[in-house]
């Protein structure tokens, strides 16, 4: 089991809109 | 965070239940610039419109991450004038994570939300007393110090 991270901002906004939840945006270091 | 905090079952459970998790590289042209991502790890709580309500910079151990996210949820509720929800999130921090780094601010926010909701000055007096007793060295005790004069 792991956190199912979304990779698309639009997808996250749609999910937040539908669920009423906040988005947890994790900016990670790509290097 | 990926190696230590995110794999913890309690963290997985909390985030999956309460939040919409989104991971974006800090060098993402649009979002990195929009939210001023200059260093990582950087965590933000956003509402569905993209408005930011909370941010943390730097590593959080599992036992600090959940109360920190609860504090962010409390702040988002407070911003939206949903004060009973803000108070509930703060109470959860104080019941389940009373020694966490988020606890002093939760005491402050809970008291302020209670005061705005009821106009009862006792909420401010109580938050001052609690911070002086439990977290006298915290900056939140300092911020609450004027309420000691009420």
N, CA and C atoms of all chains as a GROMACS GRO file, in nm:
protein
  543
    1UNK      N    1   0.084  -0.120   0.000
    1UNK     CA    2   0.000   0.000   0.000
    1UNK      C    3   0.088   0.125   0.000
    2UNK      N    4   0.048   0.223  -0.079
    2UNK     CA    5   0.125   0.348  -0.087
    2UNK      C    6   0.029   0.462  -0.118
    3UNK      N    7   0.076   0.582  -0.100
    3UNK     CA    8  -0.004   0.699  -0.136
    3UNK      C    9  -0.019   0.702  -0.288
    4UNK      N   10  -0.140   0.720  -0.335
    4UNK     CA   11  -0.166   0.723  -0.479
    4UNK      C   12  -0.155   0.869  -0.526
    5UNK      N   13  -0.035   0.911  -0.556
    5UNK     CA   14  -0.012   1.049  -0.595
    5UNK      C   15  -0.066   1.076  -0.735
    6UNK      N   16  -0.141   1.183  -0.751
    6UNK     CA   17  -0.178   1.228  -0.885
    6UNK      C   18  -0.060   1.307  -0.941
    7UNK      N   19  -0.054   1.317  -1.074
    7UNK     CA   20   0.057   1.388  -1.138
    7UNK      C   21   0.007   1.509  -1.218
    8UNK      N   22  -0.125   1.526  -1.220
    8UNK     CA   23  -0.184   1.634  -1.300
    8UNK      C   24  -0.260   1.730  -1.209
    9UNK      N   25  -0.228   1.859  -1.221
    9UNK     CA   26  -0.295   1.961  -1.139
    9UNK      C   27  -0.445   1.966  -1.170
   10UNK      N   28  -0.480   1.957  -1.296
   10UNK     CA   29  -0.622   1.961  -1.334
   10UNK      C   30  -0.698   1.843  -1.275
   11UNK      N   31  -0.634   1.727  -1.280
   11UNK     CA   32  -0.697   1.607  -1.225
   11UNK      C   33  -0.717   1.624  -1.074
   12UNK      N   34  -0.619   1.680  -1.007
   12UNK     CA   35  -0.628   1.702  -0.862
   12UNK      C   36  -0.739   1.802  -0.829
   13UNK      N   37  -0.748   1.907  -0.908
   13UNK     CA   38  -0.853   2.008  -0.884
   13UNK      C   39  -0.991   1.946  -0.901
   14UNK      N   40  -1.006   1.864  -1.003
   14UNK     CA   41  -1.136   1.798  -1.026
   14UNK      C   42  -1.169   1.706  -0.909
   15UNK      N   43  -1.069   1.630  -0.864
   15UNK     CA   44  -1.092   1.538  -0.750
   15UNK      C   45  -1.126   1.617  -0.624
   16UNK      N   46  -1.060   1.731  -0.604
   16UNK     CA   47  -1.087   1.814  -0.486
   16UNK      C   48  -1.228   1.873  -0.493
   17UNK      N   49  -1.265   1.915  -0.610
   17UNK     CA   50  -1.399   1.973  -0.631
   17UNK      C   51  -1.507   1.870  -0.597
   18UNK      N   52  -1.487   1.748  -0.647
   18UNK     CA   53  -1.588   1.642  -0.626
   18UNK      C   54  -1.594   1.596  -0.482
   19UNK      N   55  -1.479   1.589  -0.415
   19UNK     CA   56  -1.473   1.530  -0.281
   19UNK      C   57  -1.485   1.633  -0.169
   20UNK      N   58  -1.460   1.759  -0.200
   20UNK     CA   59  -1.457   1.861  -0.095
   20UNK      C   60  -1.328   1.860  -0.014
   21UNK      N   61  -1.231   1.777  -0.057
   21UNK     CA   62  -1.104   1.770   0.015
   21UNK      C   63  -1.008   1.877  -0.035
   22UNK      N   64  -0.907   1.906   0.046
   22UNK     CA   65  -0.798   1.993   0.002
   22UNK      C   66  -0.697   1.912  -0.079
   23UNK      N   67  -0.624   1.982  -0.164
   23UNK     CA   68  -0.514   1.920  -0.239
   23UNK      C   69  -0.387   1.932  -0.156
   24UNK      N   70  -0.317   1.820  -0.139
   24UNK     CA   71  -0.182   1.822  -0.081
   24UNK      C   72  -0.084   1.824  -0.198
   25UNK      N   73  -0.024   1.940  -0.222
   25UNK     CA   74   0.072   1.952  -0.332
   25UNK      C   75   0.213   1.937  -0.275
   26UNK      N   76   0.281   1.832  -0.319
   26UNK     CA   77   0.417   1.804  -0.275
   26UNK      C   78   0.511   1.838  -0.390
   27UNK      N   79   0.585   1.947  -0.374
   27UNK     CA   80   0.689   1.981  -0.473
   27UNK      C   81   0.813   1.900  -0.437
   28UNK      N   82   0.860   1.819  -0.532
   28UNK     CA   83   0.977   1.737  -0.503
   28UNK      C   84   1.095   1.783  -0.590
   29UNK      N   85   1.214   1.745  -0.543
   29UNK     CA   86   1.337   1.778  -0.616
   29UNK      C   87   1.354   1.677  -0.730
   30UNK      N   88   1.352   1.720  -0.855
   30UNK     CA   89   1.360   1.625  -0.966
   30UNK      C   90   1.501   1.573  -0.991
   31UNK      N   91   1.602   1.633  -0.926
   31UNK     CA   92   1.741   1.593  -0.953
   31UNK      C   93   1.793   1.487  -0.855
   32UNK      N   94   1.114   1.268   0.241
   32UNK     CA   95   0.973   1.241   0.270
   32UNK      C   96   0.931   1.109   0.203
   33UNK      N   97   0.973   1.087   0.078
   33UNK     CA   98   0.937   0.964   0.007
   33UNK      C   99   0.996   0.841   0.075
   34UNK      N  100   1.115   0.858   0.136
   34UNK     CA  101   1.184   0.743   0.194
   34UNK      C  102   1.138   0.714   0.337
   35UNK      N  103   1.102   0.816   0.411
   35UNK     CA  104   1.077   0.798   0.554
   35UNK      C  105   0.930   0.817   0.593
   36UNK      N  106   0.874   0.932   0.559
   36UNK     CA  107   0.742   0.965   0.613
   36UNK      C  108   0.626   0.909   0.529
   37UNK      N  109   0.635   0.921   0.398
   37UNK     CA  110   0.522   0.877   0.315
   37UNK      C  111   0.495   0.726   0.320
   38UNK      N  112   0.597   0.641   0.342
   38UNK     CA  113   0.566   0.496   0.348
   38UNK      C  114   0.500   0.451   0.479
   39UNK      N  115   0.494   0.539   0.582
   39UNK     CA  116   0.435   0.500   0.710
   39UNK      C  117   0.286   0.476   0.695
   40UNK      N  118   0.237   0.359   0.743
   40UNK     CA  119   0.094   0.328   0.728
   40UNK      C  120   0.000   0.437   0.781
   41UNK      N  121   0.036   0.499   0.894
   41UNK     CA  122  -0.054   0.602   0.950
   41UNK      C  123  -0.060   0.724   0.857
   42UNK      N  124   0.053   0.756   0.793
   42UNK     CA  125   0.058   0.870   0.701
   42UNK      C  126  -0.019   0.837   0.572
   43UNK      N  127   0.000   0.717   0.522
   43UNK     CA  128  -0.073   0.674   0.401
   43UNK      C  129  -0.223   0.682   0.427
   44UNK      N  130  -0.263   0.630   0.544
   44UNK     CA  131  -0.405   0.628   0.579
   44UNK      C  132  -0.461   0.770   0.591
   45UNK      N  133  -0.388   0.857   0.660
   45UNK     CA  134  -0.436   0.993   0.682
   45UNK      C  135  -0.451   1.068   0.549
   46UNK      N  136  -0.345   1.064   0.468
   46UNK     CA  137  -0.348   1.139   0.342
   46UNK      C  138  -0.454   1.083   0.248
   47UNK      N  139  -0.464   0.951   0.241
   47UNK     CA  140  -0.562   0.890   0.151
   47UNK      C  141  -0.705   0.926   0.192
   48UNK      N  142  -0.730   0.933   0.324
   48UNK     CA  143  -0.865   0.962   0.372
   48UNK      C  144  -0.904   1.109   0.358
   49UNK      N  145  -0.807   1.199   0.385
   49UNK     CA  146  -0.844   1.339   0.405
   49UNK      C  147  -0.801   1.436   0.295
   50UNK      N  148  -0.711   1.394   0.206
   50UNK     CA  149  -0.654   1.489   0.110
   50UNK      C  150  -0.647   1.429  -0.030
   51UNK      N  151  -0.629   1.516  -0.128
   51UNK     CA  152  -0.605   1.472  -0.266
   51UNK      C  153  -0.455   1.491  -0.291
   52UNK      N  154  -0.377   1.382  -0.292
   52UNK     CA  155  -0.231   1.396  -0.304
   52UNK      C  156  -0.185   1.420  -0.447
   53UNK      N  157  -0.099   1.519  -0.462
   53UNK     CA  158  -0.049   1.558  -0.594
   53UNK      C  159   0.101   1.582  -0.583
   54UNK      N  160   0.181   1.516  -0.665
   54UNK     CA  161   0.326   1.538  -0.665
   54UNK      C  162   0.368   1.602  -0.796
   55UNK      N  163   0.442   1.712  -0.783
   55UNK     CA  164   0.488   1.788  -0.899
   55UNK      C  165   0.636   1.823  -0.878
   56UNK      N  166   0.715   1.812  -0.983
   56UNK     CA  167   0.857   1.851  -0.973
   56UNK      C  168   0.867   2.001  -0.948
   57UNK      N  169   0.961   2.039  -0.861
   57UNK     CA  170   0.974   2.180  -0.824
   57UNK      C  171   1.014   2.267  -0.943
   58UNK      N  172   1.071   2.206  -1.046
   58UNK     CA  173   1.110   2.286  -1.163
   58UNK      C  174   0.999   2.293  -1.268
   59UNK      N  175   0.881   2.246  -1.232
   59UNK     CA  176   0.765   2.260  -1.322
   59UNK      C  177   0.744   2.407  -1.354
   60UNK      N  178   0.747   2.438  -1.482
   60UNK     CA  179   0.748   2.579  -1.523
   60UNK      C  180   0.628   2.656  -1.471
   61UNK      N  181   0.510   2.601  -1.489
   61UNK     CA  182   0.389   2.675  -1.453
   61UNK      C  183   0.366   2.676  -1.301
   62UNK      N  184   0.362   2.555  -1.242
   62UNK     CA  185   0.324   2.547  -1.099
   62UNK      C  186   0.438   2.588  -1.006
   63UNK      N  187   0.562   2.555  -1.042
   63UNK     CA  188   0.676   2.595  -0.960
   63UNK      C  189   0.683   2.746  -0.948
   64UNK      N  190   0.659   2.811  -1.059
   64UNK     CA  191   0.662   2.957  -1.061
   64UNK      C  192   0.540   3.016  -0.989
   65UNK      N  193   0.424   2.958  -1.017
   65UNK     CA  194   0.300   3.010  -0.958
   65UNK      C  195   0.302   3.006  -0.805
   66UNK      N  196   0.360   2.897  -0.749
   66UNK     CA  197   0.360   2.882  -0.603
   66UNK      C  198   0.497   2.913  -0.541
   67UNK      N  199   0.589   2.964  -0.620
   67UNK     CA  200   0.718   3.007  -0.567
   67UNK      C  201   0.798   2.893  -0.506
   68UNK      N  202   0.806   2.782  -0.576
   68UNK     CA  203   0.881   2.666  -0.525
   68UNK      C  204   1.030   2.688  -0.548
   69UNK      N  205   1.101   2.725  -0.442
   69UNK     CA  206   1.245   2.755  -0.452
   69UNK      C  207   1.330   2.648  -0.387
   70UNK      N  208   1.268   2.565  -0.301
   70UNK     CA  209   1.343   2.465  -0.226
   70UNK      C  210   1.249   2.351  -0.192
   71UNK      N  211   1.302   2.232  -0.171
   71UNK     CA  212   1.218   2.117  -0.138
   71UNK      C  213   1.273   2.047  -0.013
   72UNK      N  214   1.195   1.966   0.056
   72UNK     CA  215   1.053   1.942   0.030
   72UNK      C  216   0.965   2.062   0.067
   73UNK      N  217   0.872   2.088  -0.020
   73UNK     CA  218   0.776   2.197   0.000
   73UNK      C  219   0.636   2.138  -0.014
   74UNK      N  220   0.556   2.150   0.092
   74UNK     CA  221   0.419   2.099   0.090
   74UNK      C  222   0.321   2.214   0.099
   75UNK      N  223   0.219   2.211   0.015
   75UNK     CA  224   0.115   2.314   0.017
   75UNK      C  225  -0.021   2.247   0.030
   76UNK      N  226  -0.111   2.314   0.098
   76UNK     CA  227  -0.251   2.271   0.096
   76UNK      C  228  -0.329   2.376   0.017
   77UNK      N  229  -0.398   2.328  -0.085
   77UNK     CA  230  -0.473   2.414  -0.176
   77UNK      C  231  -0.618   2.373  -0.178
   78UNK      N  232  -0.708   2.469  -0.202
   78UNK     CA  233  -0.846   2.428  -0.224
   78UNK      C  234  -0.866   2.399  -0.374
   79UNK      N  235  -0.987   2.363  -0.410
   79UNK     CA  236  -1.012   2.318  -0.547
   79UNK      C  237  -0.990   2.430  -0.649
   80UNK      N  238  -0.992   2.556  -0.604
   80UNK     CA  239  -0.968   2.667  -0.696
   80UNK      C  240  -0.817   2.691  -0.714
   81UNK      N  241  -0.735   2.622  -0.635
   81UNK     CA  242  -0.590   2.642  -0.641
   81UNK      C  243  -0.540   2.742  -0.540
   82UNK      N  244  -0.630   2.797  -0.458
   82UNK     CA  245  -0.588   2.894  -0.356
   82UNK      C  246  -0.509   2.823  -0.245
   83UNK      N  247  -0.396   2.882  -0.211
   83UNK     CA  248  -0.310   2.824  -0.107
   83UNK      C  249  -0.358   2.864   0.033
   84UNK      N  250  -0.365   2.765   0.124
   84UNK     CA  251  -0.405   2.793   0.262
   84UNK      C  252  -0.295   2.764   0.363
   85UNK      N  253  -0.192   2.687   0.321
   85UNK     CA  254  -0.090   2.644   0.417
   85UNK      C  255   0.031   2.595   0.340
   86UNK      N  256   0.150   2.622   0.396
   86UNK     CA  257   0.271   2.562   0.337
   86UNK      C  258   0.372   2.529   0.443
   87UNK      N  259   0.448   2.424   0.418
   87UNK     CA  260   0.560   2.388   0.504
   87UNK      C  261   0.682   2.365   0.417
   88UNK      N  262   0.796   2.402   0.469
   88UNK     CA  263   0.922   2.384   0.398
   88UNK      C  264   1.013   2.297   0.483
   89UNK      N  265   1.076   2.197   0.422
   89UNK     CA  266   1.168   2.111   0.495
   89UNK      C  267   1.103   1.979   0.534
   90UNK      N  268   1.187   1.890   0.584
   90UNK     CA  269   1.144   1.754   0.618
   90UNK      C  270   1.054   1.752   0.741
   91UNK      N  271   0.953   1.667   0.738
   91UNK     CA  272   0.868   1.642   0.854
   91UNK      C  273   0.870   1.492   0.883
   92UNK      N  274   0.905   1.456   1.007
   92UNK     CA  275   0.898   1.316   1.050
   92UNK      C  276   0.751   1.273   1.053
   93UNK      N  277   0.726   1.142   1.042
   93UNK     CA  278   0.586   1.095   1.039
   93UNK      C  279   0.501   1.147   1.154
   94UNK      N  280   0.558   1.150   1.275
   94UNK     CA  281   0.480   1.191   1.393
   94UNK      C  282   0.452   1.341   1.395
   95UNK      N  283   0.522   1.417   1.310
   95UNK     CA  284   0.495   1.561   1.299
   95UNK      C  285   0.414   1.594   1.174
   96UNK      N  286   0.420   1.505   1.075
   96UNK     CA  287   0.355   1.537   0.948
   96UNK      C  288   0.202   1.542   0.962
   97UNK      N  289   0.145   1.443   1.031
   97UNK     CA  290  -0.002   1.440   1.042
   97UNK      C  291  -0.054   1.563   1.118
   98UNK      N  292   0.001   1.596   1.237
   98UNK     CA  293  -0.048   1.719   1.301
   98UNK      C  294  -0.026   1.844   1.218
   99UNK      N  295   0.082   1.848   1.141
   99UNK     CA  296   0.105   1.965   1.056
   99UNK      C  297  -0.003   1.974   0.948
  100UNK      N  298  -0.038   1.860   0.890
  100UNK     CA  299  -0.144   1.862   0.788
  100UNK      C  300  -0.280   1.898   0.850
  101UNK      N  301  -0.303   1.848   0.972
  101UNK     CA  302  -0.428   1.885   1.041
  101UNK      C  303  -0.434   2.035   1.066
  102UNK      N  304  -0.318   2.093   1.101
  102UNK     CA  305  -0.314   2.238   1.123
  102UNK      C  306  -0.346   2.312   0.993
  103UNK      N  307  -0.292   2.262   0.883
  103UNK     CA  308  -0.324   2.322   0.753
  103UNK      C  309  -0.472   2.311   0.722
  104UNK      N  310  -0.531   2.198   0.754
  104UNK     CA  311  -0.676   2.181   0.731
  104UNK      C  312  -0.754   2.277   0.819
  105UNK      N  313  -0.707   2.296   0.944
  105UNK     CA  314  -0.773   2.391   1.034
  105UNK      C  315  -0.764   2.533   0.978
  106UNK      N  316  -0.647   2.568   0.924
  106UNK     CA  317  -0.630   2.703   0.870
  106UNK      C  318  -0.718   2.724   0.747
  107UNK      N  319  -0.730   2.622   0.664
  107UNK     CA  320  -0.816   2.634   0.546
  107UNK      C  321  -0.961   2.656   0.590
  108UNK      N  322  -1.004   2.581   0.692
  108UNK     CA  323  -1.141   2.598   0.744
  108UNK      C  324  -1.157   2.738   0.803
  109UNK      N  325  -1.057   2.784   0.878
  109UNK     CA  326  -1.063   2.917   0.939
  109UNK      C  327  -1.072   3.023   0.831
  110UNK      N  328  -0.990   3.011   0.725
  110UNK     CA  329  -0.992   3.107   0.613
  110UNK      C  330  -1.131   3.117   0.551
  111UNK      N  331  -1.201   3.005   0.548
  111UNK     CA  332  -1.333   3.001   0.482
  111UNK      C  333  -1.446   3.027   0.580
  112UNK      N  334  -1.408   3.075   0.701
  112UNK     CA  335  -1.505   3.106   0.807
  112UNK      C  336  -1.582   2.982   0.853
  113UNK      N  337  -1.524   2.863   0.831
  113UNK     CA  338  -1.584   2.739   0.882
  113UNK      C  339  -1.520   2.710   1.017
  114UNK      N  340  -1.554   2.794   1.116
  114UNK     CA  341  -1.482   2.789   1.243
  114UNK      C  342  -1.506   2.662   1.324
  115UNK      N  343  -1.628   2.605   1.328
  115UNK     CA  344  -1.644   2.478   1.401
  115UNK      C  345  -1.552   2.369   1.346
  116UNK      N  346  -1.537   2.364   1.214
  116UNK     CA  347  -1.447   2.264   1.154
  116UNK      C  348  -1.302   2.294   1.193
  117UNK      N  349  -1.264   2.421   1.192
  117UNK     CA  350  -1.128   2.459   1.231
  117UNK      C  351  -1.101   2.415   1.375
  118UNK      N  352  -1.198   2.439   1.463
  118UNK     CA  353  -1.183   2.400   1.604
  118UNK      C  354  -1.169   2.248   1.616
  119UNK      N  355  -1.248   2.173   1.539
  119UNK     CA  356  -1.239   2.026   1.543
  119UNK      C  357  -1.100   1.976   1.504
  120UNK      N  358  -1.044   2.034   1.397
  120UNK     CA  359  -0.910   1.992   1.354
  120UNK      C  360  -0.807   2.024   1.463
  121UNK      N  361  -0.821   2.142   1.523
  121UNK     CA  362  -0.727   2.180   1.630
  121UNK      C  363  -0.741   2.086   1.750
  122UNK      N  364  -0.865   2.052   1.784
  122UNK     CA  365  -0.885   1.962   1.898
  122UNK      C  366  -0.823   1.825   1.871
  123UNK      N  367  -0.830   1.781   1.747
  123UNK     CA  368  -0.769   1.651   1.713
  123UNK      C  369  -0.617   1.657   1.732
  124UNK      N  370  -0.557   1.769   1.693
  124UNK     CA  371  -0.412   1.786   1.714
  124UNK      C  372  -0.382   1.776   1.863
  125UNK      N  373  -0.463   1.847   1.945
  125UNK     CA  374  -0.434   1.855   2.088
  125UNK      C  375  -0.463   1.725   2.160
  126UNK      N  376  -0.556   1.646   2.108
  126UNK     CA  377  -0.585   1.516   2.171
  126UNK      C  378  -0.487   1.408   2.127
  127UNK      N  379  -0.457   1.404   1.997
  127UNK     CA  380  -0.377   1.292   1.944
  127UNK      C  381  -0.227   1.324   1.935
  128UNK      N  382  -0.193   1.452   1.924
  128UNK     CA  383  -0.052   1.491   1.908
  128UNK      C  384  -0.018   1.611   1.998
  129UNK      N  385  -0.043   1.596   2.130
  129UNK     CA  386  -0.034   1.713   2.220
  129UNK      C  387   0.106   1.770   2.236
  130UNK      N  388   0.208   1.690   2.205
  130UNK     CA  389   0.346   1.739   2.219
  130UNK      C  390   0.407   1.778   2.085
  131UNK      N  391   0.329   1.776   1.980
  131UNK     CA  392   0.385   1.803   1.846
  131UNK      C  393   0.416   1.951   1.829
  132UNK      N  394   0.498   1.980   1.730
  132UNK     CA  395   0.534   2.118   1.700
  132UNK      C  396   0.415   2.201   1.656
  133UNK      N  397   0.307   2.135   1.612
  133UNK     CA  398   0.188   2.209   1.567
  133UNK      C  399   0.095   2.244   1.682
  134UNK      N  400   0.118   2.185   1.800
  134UNK     CA  401   0.023   2.203   1.911
  134UNK      C  402   0.009   2.350   1.956
  135UNK      N  403   0.119   2.425   1.975
  135UNK     CA  404   0.100   2.564   2.022
  135UNK      C  405   0.013   2.648   1.927
  136UNK      N  406   0.037   2.634   1.798
  136UNK     CA  407  -0.045   2.713   1.704
  136UNK      C  408  -0.190   2.664   1.703
  137UNK      N  409  -0.207   2.533   1.725
  137UNK     CA  410  -0.344   2.479   1.731
  137UNK      C  411  -0.419   2.537   1.851
  138UNK      N  412  -0.349   2.553   1.964
  138UNK     CA  413  -0.412   2.614   2.082
  138UNK      C  414  -0.455   2.757   2.050
  139UNK      N  415  -0.365   2.829   1.984
  139UNK     CA  416  -0.393   2.969   1.949
  139UNK      C  417  -0.513   2.978   1.853
  140UNK      N  418  -0.505   2.898   1.745
  140UNK     CA  419  -0.610   2.906   1.643
  140UNK      C  420  -0.746   2.862   1.698
  141UNK      N  421  -0.745   2.758   1.780
  141UNK     CA  422  -0.871   2.710   1.840
  141UNK      C  423  -0.933   2.820   1.926
  142UNK      N  424  -0.850   2.888   2.005
  142UNK     CA  425  -0.902   2.994   2.091
  142UNK      C  426  -0.955   3.112   2.013
  143UNK      N  427  -0.882   3.151   1.910
  143UNK     CA  428  -0.926   3.264   1.827
  143UNK      C  429  -1.056   3.230   1.754
  144UNK      N  430  -1.062   3.108   1.699
  144UNK     CA  431  -1.183   3.066   1.628
  144UNK      C  432  -1.301   3.063   1.725
  145UNK      N  433  -1.276   3.014   1.847
  145UNK     CA  434  -1.382   3.010   1.948
  145UNK      C  435  -1.430   3.150   1.984
  146UNK      N  436  -1.334   3.243   1.994
  146UNK     CA  437  -1.372   3.381   2.027
  146UNK      C  438  -1.456   3.444   1.915
  147UNK      N  439  -1.412   3.428   1.791
  147UNK     CA  440  -1.486   3.488   1.679
  147UNK      C  441  -1.627   3.428   1.671
  148UNK      N  442  -1.635   3.299   1.700
  148UNK     CA  443  -1.762   3.229   1.690
  148UNK      C  444  -1.861   3.274   1.798
  149UNK      N  445  -1.810   3.298   1.920
  149UNK     CA  446  -1.900   3.322   2.035
  149UNK      C  447  -1.892   3.463   2.092
  150UNK      N  448  -1.784   3.536   2.060
  150UNK     CA  449  -1.754   3.667   2.120
  150UNK      C  450  -1.732   3.658   2.270
  151UNK      N  451  -1.701   3.537   2.316
  151UNK     CA  452  -1.669   3.515   2.458
  151UNK      C  453  -1.519   3.536   2.479
  152UNK      N  454  -1.483   3.635   2.558
  152UNK     CA  455  -1.343   3.670   2.577
  152UNK      C  456  -1.266   3.560   2.651
  153UNK      N  457  -1.341   3.471   2.717
  153UNK     CA  458  -1.276   3.360   2.789
  153UNK      C  459  -1.192   3.272   2.696
  154UNK      N  460  -1.230   3.264   2.569
  154UNK     CA  461  -1.152   3.184   2.474
  154UNK      C  462  -1.010   3.240   2.462
  155UNK      N  463  -0.998   3.372   2.460
  155UNK     CA  464  -0.866   3.435   2.448
  155UNK      C  465  -0.787   3.421   2.578
  156UNK      N  466  -0.856   3.440   2.690
  156UNK     CA  467  -0.790   3.425   2.820
  156UNK      C  468  -0.738   3.282   2.837
  157UNK      N  469  -0.820   3.186   2.796
  157UNK     CA  470  -0.785   3.045   2.812
  157UNK      C  471  -0.668   3.006   2.724
  158UNK      N  472  -0.666   3.055   2.599
  158UNK     CA  473  -0.555   3.019   2.511
  158UNK      C  474  -0.424   3.076   2.564
  159UNK      N  475  -0.432   3.197   2.620
  159UNK     CA  476  -0.312   3.257   2.679
  159UNK      C  477  -0.262   3.173   2.796
  160UNK      N  478  -0.356   3.134   2.884
  160UNK     CA  479  -0.321   3.055   3.003
  160UNK      C  480  -0.261   2.920   2.963
  161UNK      N  481  -0.322   2.855   2.865
  161UNK     CA  482  -0.275   2.722   2.822
  161UNK      C  483  -0.136   2.732   2.759
  162UNK      N  484  -0.115   2.834   2.676
  162UNK     CA  485   0.017   2.849   2.613
  162UNK      C  486   0.123   2.883   2.717
  163UNK      N  487   0.091   2.969   2.812
  163UNK     CA  488   0.188   3.002   2.918
  163UNK      C  489   0.223   2.878   3.001
  164UNK      N  490   0.125   2.794   3.024
  164UNK     CA  491   0.147   2.674   3.107
  164UNK      C  492   0.223   2.564   3.029
  165UNK      N  493   0.179   2.536   2.906
  165UNK     CA  494   0.231   2.419   2.833
  165UNK      C  495   0.344   2.450   2.735
  166UNK      N  496   0.345   2.570   2.679
  166UNK     CA  497   0.446   2.606   2.578
  166UNK      C  498   0.497   2.749   2.601
  167UNK      N  499   0.551   2.776   2.722
  167UNK     CA  500   0.588   2.915   2.754
  167UNK      C  501   0.696   2.973   2.664
  168UNK      N  502   0.780   2.885   2.603
  168UNK     CA  503   0.889   2.935   2.519
  168UNK      C  504   0.849   2.949   2.372
  169UNK      N  505   0.726   2.910   2.337
  169UNK     CA  506   0.687   2.914   2.196
  169UNK      C  507   0.654   3.057   2.153
  170UNK      N  508   0.670   3.083   2.026
  170UNK     CA  509   0.636   3.217   1.976
  170UNK      C  510   0.485   3.241   1.990
  171UNK      N  511   0.407   3.132   1.998
  171UNK     CA  512   0.261   3.149   2.009
  171UNK      C  513   0.224   3.199   2.148
  172UNK      N  514   0.304   3.164   2.249
  172UNK     CA  515   0.281   3.220   2.383
  172UNK      C  516   0.307   3.371   2.379
  173UNK      N  517   0.411   3.409   2.306
  173UNK     CA  518   0.441   3.552   2.292
  173UNK      C  519   0.327   3.624   2.218
  174UNK      N  520   0.282   3.565   2.109
  174UNK     CA  521   0.175   3.630   2.030
  174UNK      C  522   0.046   3.644   2.110
  175UNK      N  523   0.027   3.549   2.204
  175UNK     CA  524  -0.096   3.553   2.285
  175UNK      C  525  -0.081   3.639   2.409
  176UNK      N  526   0.040   3.690   2.435
  176UNK     CA  527   0.064   3.758   2.563
  176UNK      C  528  -0.032   3.876   2.590
  177UNK      N  529  -0.075   3.954   2.489
  177UNK     CA  530  -0.171   4.062   2.520
  177UNK      C  531  -0.302   4.012   2.582
  178UNK      N  532  -0.338   3.886   2.554
  178UNK     CA  533  -0.464   3.834   2.610
  178UNK      C  534  -0.454   3.809   2.760
  179UNK      N  535  -0.330   3.811   2.812
  179UNK     CA  536  -0.313   3.799   2.956
  179UNK      C  537  -0.359   3.924   3.029
  180UNK      N  538  -0.379   4.033   2.955
  180UNK     CA  539  -0.423   4.159   3.016
  180UNK      C  540  -0.575   4.171   3.019
  181UNK      N  541  -0.643   4.077   2.956
  181UNK     CA  542  -0.790   4.087   2.948
  181UNK      C  543  -0.855   4.055   3.082
   0.00000   0.00000   0.00000
